[in-house]
Amino acid sequence: MLEERTQMRLLNIALSRMQIFQWSHEMDRDLMVIDPRYFEYLGIPTKDYTMTTKEFMGYLHPDDVDNVIGALASQLGGNLNESLIPYRLRRQDGTWEWFEVQSTYVGQLADAPFRVIGICMSTQKYKDTEARLNEALQEAQRSDQLKSMFLANMSHKIRTPLNAIVGFSTLLASEEAELSREEISEFSNLIEKNSETLTVLISDILDLSKIESNTMEFSIQHVSLNKILADIGKIHKMNMPDGVEMILDMPEQELWIDTDPMRLGQVVNNLINNAVKFTHEGHICLGYHQSGSETIELFLRDTGTGISEEVLSHVFERFFKENAFVQGTGLGLPICKNIVEHLNGTIGVTSKEGEGTCFTVTLPLVAS
């Protein structure tokens, strides 16, 4: 007797950990007798841990009723089938949960079973895991496709400014070329512009390599946020396109934070450069405000073309570019996101097509 109770206790522990529930169907009363834990687990009210077939059908997902009831009717008709039947059941809170049921019968009266018994098991966690794995697989495949496209285009992107640098440098160095001052100035400007483009390309590629190998270095210092943003703003004010104004919006009182000034500057410069590409008139506003006693929120607002809702959810993905004809690698924003997260912060974006975009960066005041 003690051995039987021990085995029963061990069985109950195993069933409880796996969300497996026993049940039986009494044919004479058309009544399903189910493990009490089943009702507790689903939050279904009950008086005696039983329900009729009709009551059970009321909890089934409409798309699964025919399959489950057909299988049960077949069992009750004496056709033994011990295969697993998947179905969804409505919990008391209104959500659907996946189960699998397996049954057999004991006893036989004429051509019909005397009693049908079985077990049902919640498979929701496996379904959730499967969904996450499928989502991760799709994301990996998409990332791989974008990366392949990126690598295919990168040689062209590097060759374009490099060819310009080599070509105009050769012309300037040629003794045979009779160049006017205007031509020399124009060629020099083109060399400088393409050199900057090439530097950005190489820098983004190197940063991506550091991110993927987790070797990007950070140096946390106690620095003035006002000074960092003011210095960045001064530089960009001189380089704004015609018709676009650079605005600084900061509290007068100086604020000191613990951060990496070089990496934070990289993020802000990248966001401003990105805004310049899509803002042809109006302004670009850089600033910050304290969002609490422990955090600050940087913001960069522009009056540019804005971003569509479809594109908005992808802007921080690697190799993604909204507009293939706009200069850039598609790595700037993903690199910004990685840097901000290393600084224990978050980055987000809101936008409306035709009205502009606003990037926000939330950072802790004190390094943790």
N, C-alpha and C positions, 0 to 999 in steps of 0.2 A: 504493500500500500504506500509506504514511504517512497519507494522507487518510482511508483506511478505518479505521485504528486511532484516529485523532483523533476521528472521528465516533462510533466505538464507545465511546471514553472519555467523551465528552460525554453520550452516551445513558445510560451507567451512572450518571453523576453525577446526571442528572435523575431517573432511576428511583429512585435511592437516597434523594433528598430527599423524594420523594412516596410512599415505601413502595409502589412498584409493582414487581411481580415477574413475570418471564416463565416460561412453562411450556409443555410439550407432552405429548401422549399418544401413546405408541407402541402401535398397535393389536395388532401381532403378539405383544407381550409383556404387554399390558395394564399398561403401566408409565407412570407420570407422572414426567417429568423436569422438575425445578423449579429455578429460580434458587437458588444456594447461600445467598444473603442471606435467602431466605425461611425456611430452617431456623434460621439464626442469629437472625433477628428474633423468631421464635416460641419459640425455645429447644427445638425438636423435635430429638431425636437422629437422626442419619443417617450412613450409611457412604459412600454414593455420590450423595447428593442426589436420590434417587428414592423413590417409594412406589407401591404398587399402589392400584387404585381402592378396594379393601376397606380398606386402611390409611387412606386419605384419609377414607373414610366414618366411620372410628372417631374422627376429630377433629371431625367436623361436629356442630353442635347438633342434637339429635333433631328439633326442629321444622323444620329446614331440609333434612334429608336427601332427602326426596321431591322437592323443588323442584330441588335441585342435580343429583342423580343423574338425574332425568328430563330435564333440559336436556342433560347430557353424553351420555346414551343417544340423545337425538334427534340430536345432532351426529354421533355415531358411526354412526347409521343413515343419514347422508347428508342430513339436513334442516338446511340452513344457517340458523343463527339467531345473529346477532351482538348481540343485546340484552344489557344488563347484568343479572346475576343476583346479588342480595344474599344473604349467608349469614353465619353466625357460626362461628368456628373456635376450638377449645379450645387455649389456649397451654399450654406445659409446666407453668406454675405453677397451672393449673386455671381461670384466668379466661377469659372469652369475649371475642373481638374480632371486630368487624364487618368484612367484606370485600365487595368487588364483583368479579365475574369476568366476563370477556368473551372469547369464543373464535371462531375460524373454522377452516377446514381448507385444507390444501394437497394437491394431487394427488388422483387419483380412480381407484379400481379398481372396475370395474363400477358398482354403485349405492352404494358406500360410500367414504368419504374414505380416503386413504392415511395421513394424519396430521392430528391436531387440534392447533392451537397457540392460545395465548391469553396474556392478562395478567390478574393479579389485583391489586387495590389495597386496602390497609387504609383503611377509612373511619371507624375508631373515633373519631378526633379530630373529625370532622365530626358524628358521632352525639353525642359529648359536648357539642360546641358547641350543637347543636340542642336537646339536653336542657336545657342551662343557659339558653338563650334562651326555651324554653317555660316553664321554671320562673320566670324573670324576668318574662315576660309575665303568667303567672298571678298572681304576687305583685303586679305593677303593677295588674292588674285588681281584685284583692282590695283593695289599698290604696285604689284609686279608689272602690270601692263603700263602703268604710268611711268614707272622707273625705266622700262625698256624704251618708251617714247622719249623720255628725258635724255637717256644716253645716246639715242639715235640723233637727237637734235643738238646735243651739246657740242659735238665736233664742229658743226656749222656755226654755232653761236660763238665759239672761240676763234674760229678761222676768220670770221667777218671782221671783228675789230683788229685782229692780228694782221690781216692782209692790208687793212687801211694804214696801220702804223708802219709796216714795212714799206708799203708803196710810197706814202708821202715822205717818209724819212729818206728814201732813195732819191726822190725828186729834190729834196732840200740839199742833199749831199752831192748831187750831180753838178759837176763843173760845166757841163754842156747846156744844162737847163738855164735859160735866162728868165729869172723870175722877178716879178715886181714886188715891192714891199707889201702890197695888198695880198698877193698870192702867198708870199712867205708867211704872213700873219694868218691867213686862212688855213694854210696847210698845218701850221703849228697848232692852231686851235683844234683842228680835226685830229691830230695826233694825240693831243692832251685828252680830248673827249673820248676817243676810242681806248686810250690807256686806262682811263677811269672805268670804262665799261668792262674791260678785260680784268681789271683788278677786282671788281665786284663779283664777276663770274667765278674767278679762281677762289676768292674768299668764301663765297657761298659753298663751293664744292668742298673746300677744306673743312668748313664748319660742319657740313653734312657728315663728312668722314669722322670727325671728332664725336658727333652726336651718336652715330651708329656704333662707334667703338667705346662710347662712354668715357672719353678722355678729354672732354672740354673742361678747361680749368677756370676756377672762379676765385676771386680775391675780395673778400668782404671787408669793407672799410666803413668808418663812421663819417659820412659826407653830407654836405649841404645839397638838398634836392633843388632848392631855388637856383643855386649856382650851376648845377648840371644842366638844368633846362634852359637857363638864361644863355649859357654858352652855346648850346645847340641852336637855340632860337636865333641868335645873332648871325651865326653862319648861314642858316637857311634863309634869313630875311634878305640877304644879299643875292641869293640865287633863285628867288621866286620868279615864276614866269610872269610876263606882262598880264595885268588884270587880276592877279592873285595876291592877296595880302597874308603875311605871316603874323599871327596874333599870339601873344603870350598872356595867359590868364592864371595868375598865381597869387596866393595871399601875400601881403606885404611882409608879414612876420616870417623870418627864415625858419625852415624846418630841416632837421637833421635826421637821417635814417641810416640803418645798417644795410649796405648793399654793395654790389660790385659796380663801381661807376662806369667802367669800360663796357661791361656787358649791358648795363642799363642804357648807356648811350647808344650802343649798337641797336637795341630794340627801338628806341625812340627815333633814331635816324632812319631806320628801315621803314617805320610806320610813316614818317614824313615823306620819304622818297616815294613810297607807294601812293600816298595821297596826291603828290604832285603829278603823277602819271595820269590821274583820272580827274583832276580839278583844273578847269580851264578858265574859270572866273569865280570871283567871290573871295573866300578866305580859307585858310587852314589854321585852326586854333589849337594850341598846345597848352595844357595846364594840369592842375591837380587840386584836390581838396581832401581833407581828412574824412574818411568814411566811418570812423570810430576811434576809440582810444588807442587801438593797437594797429590799425591799418590806414593806408592812404590809397587814393584812387587817381591814377594818371588818366588823362583822356586826350584824344586827338580827334577833333571834329573837322570835317571838310564839307564844302558845298559842291562836291563833284558829282559824277554821273550816278553814283550809288551802285548797289549790288542787288541782284535779283534774289528772291527767297530760295530759289533752286541752287544757286551758286553759294549762298551764304553759309550753308552747312558744310561746305568743302574747303573753305578758304585756308584752313590751317592744316590741310593734308599735304603731304610731300608731293612735289612734282605737279601739283594742280595749278593751272593757269586759267583765269577767267577769260582772258583775251590773248590768243596766241600771237597777235600782231603788236602787243605792247611789250616793250623791252623788259627783260627780266628772266630769271631761271625758274620761277615757281617755288623757290626754296625760302624766300625771305620770311614769310609769315610762319611757316613751320619752325624755322630756326628761332624766331621770336618766342613762339609758344614754348619751345624747349628751354630757352634761357629763363623765361619768366617762371616756369615750373621749378627749375633748379634754384631760383631765388625764393621758393616757397610762396609764389603768388599765382594769380590766375589772369588770363587774358580773354576778352570777349569782344564781340562786334555786333552792332545793330546798324541797319541801313534801310534806305528806301530809294528805289530807282528814281533818278531825276532830281533828288533832293539832297543827297550826300550820305556820308558814312561816319560812324563814331566808333573808334576802338577804345576800350577801357582796359587798364592794367591795374590790378589790385595787388599791393605789396605790403608785407609787414613792416612796421616801423623799426622793430628790433629783430635781429637775426636769431633764429632758434637753433 
